[in-house]
């Protein structure tokens, strides 16, 4: 009969193996983390509306005309979630599955959707978003100051991004990493101080909407895992 301690060691190895298999395309540094979803308190700002769906999904509709805010934002507040108390952290991963449900009606530059992170408030934050209609400029990194976007970097995607995709940001020890469909495409230095105050975003001044699912924030996790 296998001793209890040996059985426990084997179980831990099996669990770690499952984590490694589930993140085979990412660097494995640590498996100690807490993930949060199903947030009790949500703030939505500068959006036409937020429509709740089943299983934690929701739809964001941007504002066709918004002179004061370039992005519609919707994200969790610190506090209760399905997994417990969601607290502030400087090292974190945020990710979400996104689907462009309306490709836009008022501009050729339609369908900008992604994540706000390191948020000071709903008008000042770092931002990353995908541009699925573009082949050579399909992601963009920027900062938002007083509601206005200032581009900082952009580039091609090493994976095809169309109507459905996963987007994520990892912040660790002051550095940032952009992920699209689980592939790391850019390392960068954030403009704002690291803080896991985050949100999903849709570009305003064009009429479009985005379906969001599997939106979650993981803390203490140094490995990136896609949401889906």
N, C-alpha and C positions, 0 to 999 in steps of 0.2 A: 504494500500500500504506500502511495506517495505521501510523504509528510506534508502537513498543512503549509509550511513556509515555502516548500518547493512548488506546491500547487499555486500559491499566490504569485510567485515569481513568473511561472509559466503564463498565468492569466494576464499579468502586466505586459509581458512580451507580446502576447496575442493582440492586446488592445493597441499597443504602440505600433505593431505591424499594420493594423487596420488603418491607423492614422496616416502612416507613411504611404500605404497603397492609395488612400483617398486623395493624397496630395503629391502624387508621383512627379509632377512637373514643377514642383516648388522646392525651395531649399528647406531642409528639415533642421531646425535649430532647437525648438522646444515643443513639448506636447502639453504643457501646463497652461490652461487658458479657461476663460469663462465667456460664453457667447450669450447675447441678449437679443430677444425679439419679443413681439407681442407687448409693446410698451403701453403702459397705462395712460400716459400723457403725451399727446402729439400737438405740435404747433404747426400751423400752415399759414404762409404769408405770401401775399402778392400773387395768388392763384385765382383763377375763375372759380374753381371748386376742387374738392377732394372727395372722391366717391369710394366708399369702403366696399370691398368684395368679400368673398369667402376665403377661409384659410389664410388670413393675414394679407391678402392682396389688396391693392388700392389703385385708383386711377387719378392722375394729376392732369388738370386742364390748365394750360397757360392762358395769359391775358393777351388778346390780340393787340391791344394798345396799352402800354404802361410806361409813362414818362419817368417814373421814379425808381423802378426795379427791373433790372434786366432778366431776373430769374424768379420763377415761382419756386418756393422752397417748402418742404414738409418733412419734419423730423422729430425724433423723440426728445423729451425732457428727462433730466436726471430724476430717478425715482423708481417706482415699481415696474417690473416687467414680469413676463411669465416665468423667468428663471431666477427672479429675486431682485435685489436692489441694484439698479443701474447707476454706477458711480463714475466720477471723473477719472480719466486716465490719460497719460501722455503717450503710451505705447498701445496701439490698437490697430485693428483691421475692420473696415466697413465695406460691405459688398451688397449687391442686389442684382436680381434678374430684371431686365427691362425689355419692354416690347413697345414699339411705336405703333399706337393704335390709330393715330391720325397723322399723316405725313406732312401736314401744314398746308395752309391755303394762301398766305399773304406774302410769301418770300420763297426764293429758290434755296435759301439757306435754312431748310426746315429740319425739324427733328433733333435739335440739340438737347440731349438728356444725359444726366449723370449724377454726380455727388458733390455736395458742399461738405467741407470738413474744416477742422480747426476754427469753428465758428465763434466769433466774438458776439455776434447777434445775427439777426436775419438780413442785415445789410452789409456785413463785413466778414469775409471768410475766404479760404482757399477753395478753388473749384476745379473739377475735371469733368469733361463731358465728351461724348462720342458724337461724330458727325457721319452717320451711316451712309448718307448719300454721296460722300466724297471718297475717292480711292487714294489720293495722295495727301489728304489733310483730314484724316478720319478721327483724330482725337485732338483735344486742345486742353491746355493747362493754363489757369489764370488766377487772378485774385479779383475779388469784388470789394470795392470801397464805396461806401455810401450808396449801395445798390447798383453800381455800374461796374461792368466787366472790363478788366485790363488784361489782355493776353500776355502770357509769359513764354509759352512754348507750344509747339504743335508738331505733328509728324504723321508718318505712314503707320499702318497697322500690319503687324506680322501675321495676323489672323484676319479672316474676312468678317467684317461687322456689317450686318444688314438689319433686318427688322427686329430680330430677337438676339440678345446678348447679355453677358454678365459683365459688370464693371465693378472694380474694387480699388481701394486705396489701403496701403499699409503704411503706418507711421511708426518708426522705431528709432529711438535715440536721436531724434531731431531730423532724420532723413525720411523722405517719402518715396513710395514706389507705386506706379500705376499698373493695374492688371486689366486685361480684356480677355474674357473667356478663359481665365486661369493662367494666361501667359503674361509674364512681366515684360512691359514694353518700355518703361522709362523710370530711371532713378532721378530724384530731384530734391531740392531744398525748399521746404514750404516757406511761404511768405509770413504767415501768422504763427504764433507760438503753438506747439503741439497741444491738442485738446480734443477729446473724443465727442465734442458737440458736433453732430453731423446731421445731414438731411439729404433727401433726394431732390433733384432739381429738374426743371423743364424751362427752356428759353422762352421768355416773354417777347412781345412785339411781333410774334408770329402765332397764328392760331394752330395749336397742336396739342396732343395729349399723349401720355405715357402710362402704360400698365406696369406696376411694380409688384414684384413678389420676392419672397425669400430675403427681405431686407433685414440685416442683422449687423450687430457690432460685437466683435470679439476682442477681449482684453487679456494681456499677458501672453498672447499667442504670437510668437515670432515667425511662424510659418503662415503663408497665405494659403487659404483654401477657398475655392469658388463657392458661391452660395448654393449652387445647384449640383 
